[in-house]
């Protein structure tokens, strides 16, 4: 009794939506790092985080998707926009955002992406996992976070506190 592995040439509706959301996430992430306007970069980041949340919904991890929307889209991007406003960063186009190393950065990015794609495709060529609901439920996730991942979770909270204190210090005028 062996289960037939589905063909990659006939994707399901879930896989098509997941691929489209992945393309939106990658495209908006590229726009985040290539735009010359800080506020536009923050807005592209909102789109990227929204596409990631949609990917979590497709993978039946509803709790993780809503945490993504509430924490990253709702808090981190708002904090980033307030940081831009409080530090009096330039709102329009800024020549200071270009380091002049575009060619080197593009070559390194393409090489890194090629290595990562090659490794992932080679490692998971025959792997297939059907999407079953329940893997992103709050109970299992909470048990994992507060049992296995307590130290990294607390370290992240200290890092976010330090970033908040740094933003306050940078925004002071005296």
C-alpha positions in Angstrom: 0.0 0.0 0.0 2.1 2.9 -1.2 0.6 6.3 -1.5 1.1 7.9 -4.9 3.3 11.0 -4.9 1.5 13.8 -6.9 3.2 15.1 -10.0 4.8 18.5 -10.0 3.4 19.1 -13.5 -0.2 19.2 -12.2 -0.2 21.4 -9.1 -3.3 21.7 -6.9 -5.1 24.9 -6.3 -3.4 25.3 -2.9 0.0 24.9 -4.5 -0.8 27.5 -7.1 -2.0 30.0 -4.6 1.1 29.3 -2.4 3.4 29.9 -5.4 1.6 33.1 -6.3 1.9 34.4 -2.7 5.6 33.4 -2.7 6.1 35.4 -5.9 4.4 38.4 -4.4 6.5 38.1 -1.2 9.8 37.8 -3.2 8.9 40.6 -5.6 7.9 43.0 -2.7 11.0 42.0 -0.8 13.1 43.0 -3.8 11.3 46.3 -4.0 12.0 46.9 -0.2 15.7 46.7 -0.8 15.9 48.5 -4.2 13.6 51.5 -3.6 15.2 54.8 -2.9 12.3 56.1 -0.7 12.2 54.9 2.9 8.4 55.2 3.3 7.8 53.2 0.1 10.2 50.6 1.4 8.1 50.3 4.6 4.9 50.0 2.5 6.5 47.3 0.4 7.5 45.5 3.6 3.8 45.6 4.6 2.9 43.8 1.3 5.7 41.3 1.9 4.5 40.5 5.4 0.9 40.2 4.1 2.0 37.7 1.5 3.8 35.7 4.1 0.6 35.7 6.3 -1.3 34.4 3.3 1.2 31.7 2.8 0.7 30.6 6.4 -3.1 30.5 5.8 -2.6 28.3 2.8 -0.4 26.0 5.0 -3.3 25.9 7.5 -1.4 27.7 10.2 -4.1 30.3 11.0 -2.7 31.3 14.4 0.8 32.0 13.0 -0.8 33.9 10.1 -2.7 36.2 12.5 0.3 36.7 14.7 2.2 37.7 11.5 -0.4 40.3 10.7 -0.8 41.6 14.2 2.9 41.7 15.2 4.8 42.4 12.0 2.3 44.3 9.9 0.6 46.0 12.9 3.6 46.7 15.2 6.9 46.4 13.5 6.0 48.4 10.4 4.3 51.1 12.5 7.4 51.2 14.7 9.5 51.6 11.5 7.4 54.4 10.2 7.5 56.2 13.5 11.2 55.7 13.6 11.5 57.3 10.2 9.3 60.2 11.3 11.0 60.8 14.6 14.6 60.7 13.3 13.7 63.2 10.6 14.8 60.8 7.9 14.3 62.1 4.3 10.9 61.3 3.0 11.6 61.7 -0.7 14.3 60.2 -2.9 17.7 60.1 -1.2 21.1 59.6 -2.9 22.6 58.6 0.5 20.8 55.2 0.3 22.9 54.1 -2.7 26.4 52.8 -1.8 27.5 52.4 -5.4 28.1 48.6 -5.1 25.0 47.5 -7.1 27.0 45.2 -9.4 28.8 43.4 -6.6 25.6 43.2 -4.6 23.7 41.8 -7.5 26.4 39.2 -8.3 26.5 38.1 -4.6 22.7 37.9 -4.4 22.4 35.9 -7.6 25.1 33.5 -6.5 23.6 33.0 -3.0 20.2 32.5 -4.5 21.5 29.9 -7.0 23.3 28.0 -4.2 20.2 28.0 -2.0 17.9 26.9 -4.7 20.2 24.2 -5.8 20.6 22.8 -2.3 16.9 23.0 -1.5 15.9 21.3 -4.8 18.5 18.6 -4.4 17.6 17.9 -0.8 13.8 17.9 -1.2 13.5 16.5 -4.8 11.3 13.6 -3.8 9.8 14.9 -0.6 6.1 15.5 -0.5 4.0 16.4 2.5 0.2 16.7 2.2 -1.3 19.8 3.8 -3.3 18.7 6.8 -5.0 21.2 9.2 -4.0 21.6 12.8 -0.3 22.1 12.6 -0.5 25.8 13.3 -2.9 25.6 16.3 -2.3 27.8 19.3 -2.0 25.0 21.8 0.9 23.1 20.0 2.6 26.4 19.1 2.4 27.7 22.7 3.7 24.5 24.1 6.6 24.6 21.7 7.5 28.3 22.3 7.3 28.2 26.1 8.9 24.8 26.5 11.6 24.3 23.9 12.2 27.9 22.7 11.9 29.9 25.9 15.5 31.3 25.9 15.4 32.5 22.3 12.0 34.0 22.9 13.2 36.0 25.9 16.4 37.0 24.0 14.2 38.4 21.2 12.1 40.4 23.7 15.3 41.9 25.2 16.5 42.8 21.7 13.2 44.5 20.9 13.4 46.4 24.1 16.9 47.6 23.2 15.7 48.7 19.8 12.8 50.6 21.4 15.2 52.4 23.8 17.6 53.1 20.9 14.7 54.7 18.9 13.9 56.9 21.9 17.5 58.0 22.3 17.8 58.8 18.6 14.6 60.8 18.6 15.7 63.1 21.5 16.6 66.6 20.4 18.9 67.7 23.3 
